[in-house]
Amino acid sequence: MKKPRILMILGALFPLLLFVFPLWKITLEAPQYPIPLGMYIHINDFSDVNPHDIKNINIMNHYVGMKYIPEAIPEFKIFPTGIIITSILGLLIAFRGNYKWFLGWFILMVSLSIAGLYDFYLWEHDYGHDLDPKAIMKFTNPDGSIMGFQPPLFGSKDILNFKAHSYPQLGAYALAIGMAFSFVSYFVGKKETN
């Protein structure tokens, strides 16, 4: 059971790279911004892609009634704790050595990742649709409803004269690789046991 344990240890450790690399990146391209505006979403904060990007996004969003991007959100306290706990749990499972538990950890991580993506979607939806009715500029859809400015969860989307891009970064890939290691460790352990 040496090889499955090593794979599981790697699976448990890779998510810790979320503390080193950003999880996600949102970029806004527009003719008036020769250098696109962007922000990285880390496991515990937001950061500028270029100096003052978040400040400029907040100024621009103010005109259409969007909320300011906060310096902190509750998830920035929850997610780091969750990653540390699940990594420790993964290491304990690796040393326990039962390959069936490797699959359980994988399922837990997939479930938590889906919950995290859903939370991200809800945050984006609220951010893009809960607009200040006293905003300086108001835009409507062809049917007369108030236009929302929600960036895509994944991919690219046109919002007025902006093109918004939303894609995972190295932290998200590290999380996915860790989960893949645990999934493979299950099958390697099952094969060795049989």
C-alpha positions as CSV (number, residue, x, y, z in Angstrom):
1,M,0.0,0.0,0.0
2,K,3.0,2.3,-0.3
3,K,2.2,3.8,-3.7
4,P,-1.5,4.6,-2.9
5,R,-0.5,6.3,0.4
6,I,2.1,8.5,-1.4
7,L,-0.5,9.5,-4.0
8,M,-3.0,10.2,-1.2
9,I,-0.4,12.3,0.7
10,L,0.2,14.3,-2.5
11,G,-3.6,14.7,-2.9
12,A,-3.9,16.1,0.6
13,L,-0.9,18.5,0.2
14,F,-1.7,20.0,-3.2
15,P,-4.7,22.0,-2.0
16,L,-2.4,23.9,0.3
17,L,-1.0,25.6,-2.8
18,L,-4.1,27.7,-2.6
19,F,-2.3,29.7,0.0
20,V,0.5,30.5,-2.5
21,F,-1.4,30.9,-5.8
22,P,-4.6,32.7,-6.8
23,L,-7.8,30.6,-7.1
24,W,-9.5,32.6,-9.9
25,K,-9.1,35.7,-12.1
26,I,-11.7,38.1,-13.5
27,T,-10.6,40.4,-16.3
28,L,-12.6,43.3,-17.9
29,E,-11.6,44.4,-21.4
30,A,-12.9,47.6,-23.0
31,P,-11.8,50.1,-25.6
32,Q,-11.3,52.8,-23.0
33,Y,-8.9,50.6,-21.1
34,P,-5.9,49.7,-23.3
35,I,-4.6,47.5,-20.4
36,P,-7.6,45.4,-19.2
37,L,-8.7,45.7,-15.6
38,G,-8.5,42.6,-13.5
39,M,-8.6,41.1,-10.1
40,Y,-7.3,37.8,-8.6
41,I,-9.4,36.0,-6.1
42,H,-7.3,34.2,-3.6
43,I,-8.5,31.8,-0.9
44,N,-8.3,34.7,1.7
45,D,-8.4,38.0,-0.3
46,F,-8.7,39.9,-3.6
47,S,-5.7,41.4,-5.3
48,D,-5.1,43.7,-8.3
49,V,-3.8,42.2,-11.6
50,N,-2.3,45.6,-12.3
51,P,-1.8,48.4,-9.7
52,H,-5.1,50.1,-8.7
53,D,-7.3,47.7,-10.8
54,I,-9.8,47.0,-8.0
55,K,-10.0,50.7,-7.2
56,N,-10.7,51.5,-10.9
57,I,-13.3,48.7,-11.1
58,N,-15.1,50.1,-8.0
59,I,-15.1,53.6,-9.5
60,M,-16.5,52.3,-12.8
61,N,-19.1,50.1,-11.1
62,H,-20.3,53.0,-8.9
63,Y,-21.8,54.7,-11.9
64,V,-24.1,51.7,-12.6
65,G,-25.0,51.2,-9.0
66,M,-22.9,48.1,-8.3
67,K,-21.5,47.5,-4.8
68,Y,-17.9,48.1,-4.1
69,I,-15.7,45.0,-4.1
70,P,-15.0,44.6,-0.4
71,E,-11.6,44.1,1.2
72,A,-12.9,41.0,2.9
73,I,-15.9,38.6,2.7
74,P,-16.9,35.9,5.2
75,E,-15.6,33.2,2.9
76,F,-12.1,34.5,3.4
77,K,-12.2,33.1,6.9
78,I,-14.1,29.9,6.1
79,F,-12.2,28.7,3.0
80,P,-8.7,28.7,4.5
81,T,-9.9,26.9,7.6
82,G,-11.7,24.4,5.4
83,I,-8.6,23.7,3.3
84,I,-6.4,23.2,6.3
85,I,-8.9,20.9,8.0
86,T,-9.4,18.8,4.8
87,S,-5.7,18.6,4.1
88,I,-5.0,17.3,7.7
89,L,-7.9,14.9,7.3
90,G,-6.4,13.7,4.0
91,L,-3.0,13.1,5.6
92,L,-4.6,11.2,8.4
93,I,-6.5,9.1,5.9
94,A,-3.3,8.5,3.9
95,F,-1.5,7.2,7.0
96,R,-4.5,5.1,7.9
97,G,-4.0,3.4,4.5
98,N,-7.5,2.2,3.7
99,Y,-8.0,2.8,0.0
100,K,-11.8,3.1,0.5
101,W,-11.3,6.2,2.6
102,F,-9.3,7.8,-0.2
103,L,-12.5,7.8,-2.3
104,G,-14.4,9.3,0.6
105,W,-11.9,12.2,0.8
106,F,-12.2,12.7,-3.0
107,I,-16.0,12.8,-2.7
108,L,-15.8,15.3,0.2
109,M,-13.4,17.5,-1.8
110,V,-15.6,17.4,-4.9
111,S,-18.7,18.3,-2.8
112,L,-16.9,21.2,-1.1
113,S,-15.6,22.5,-4.4
114,I,-19.1,22.4,-6.0
115,A,-20.4,24.3,-2.9
116,G,-17.6,26.8,-3.3
117,L,-18.4,27.4,-7.0
118,Y,-22.1,27.8,-6.1
119,D,-21.2,30.3,-3.4
120,F,-19.0,32.2,-6.0
121,Y,-21.9,32.2,-8.4
122,L,-24.3,33.6,-5.8
123,W,-21.8,36.3,-4.8
124,E,-21.4,37.3,-8.5
125,H,-25.2,37.3,-9.0
126,D,-25.7,39.5,-6.0
127,Y,-22.8,41.8,-7.0
128,G,-24.2,42.1,-10.6
129,H,-27.9,42.4,-9.9
130,D,-28.4,44.1,-6.5
131,L,-28.0,47.6,-8.0
132,D,-28.5,50.9,-6.2
133,P,-31.7,52.5,-7.6
134,K,-30.1,55.9,-7.3
135,A,-27.2,55.0,-9.6
136,I,-26.1,57.8,-12.0
137,M,-26.5,55.5,-15.1
138,K,-29.2,53.0,-15.6
139,F,-29.4,50.4,-18.4
140,T,-32.3,48.3,-19.4
141,N,-32.7,45.1,-21.4
142,P,-34.8,45.0,-24.5
143,D,-37.8,43.9,-22.5
144,G,-37.5,47.0,-20.2
145,S,-36.1,45.1,-17.2
146,I,-33.0,46.5,-15.4
147,M,-29.8,45.2,-16.9
148,G,-27.6,43.1,-14.6
149,F,-23.8,43.2,-14.8
150,Q,-22.9,39.7,-13.5
151,P,-19.6,38.5,-14.8
152,P,-19.6,34.9,-16.0
153,L,-18.8,32.1,-13.5
154,F,-16.6,30.5,-16.1
155,G,-15.7,31.8,-19.6
156,S,-16.3,35.1,-21.4
157,K,-19.3,37.4,-21.6
158,D,-20.1,40.7,-23.2
159,I,-21.5,43.3,-20.8
160,L,-22.2,46.6,-22.6
161,N,-18.9,47.6,-24.2
162,F,-16.9,45.3,-21.8
163,K,-15.8,41.8,-22.4
164,A,-15.6,40.0,-19.0
165,H,-13.5,36.9,-18.6
166,S,-13.6,34.6,-15.6
167,Y,-11.1,31.7,-15.4
168,P,-9.5,29.4,-12.8
169,Q,-5.8,30.1,-11.9
170,L,-3.0,28.0,-10.5
171,G,-4.6,27.6,-7.0
172,A,-7.7,26.0,-8.6
173,Y,-5.5,23.7,-10.7
174,A,-3.6,22.6,-7.6
175,L,-6.8,21.8,-5.9
176,A,-8.0,19.8,-8.9
177,I,-4.6,17.9,-9.1
178,G,-4.8,17.1,-5.4
179,M,-8.3,15.7,-5.9
180,A,-7.1,13.7,-9.0
181,F,-4.3,12.2,-6.9
182,S,-6.7,11.0,-4.3
183,F,-9.0,9.5,-7.0
184,V,-6.1,7.6,-8.6
185,S,-4.9,6.5,-5.2
186,Y,-8.2,4.8,-4.6
187,F,-8.0,2.8,-7.8
188,V,-4.3,1.9,-7.2
189,G,-5.1,0.8,-3.6
190,K,-8.1,-1.2,-4.8
191,K,-5.9,-2.9,-7.5
192,E,-3.2,-3.7,-4.9
193,T,-5.6,-5.1,-2.4
194,N,-7.3,-7.3,-5.0
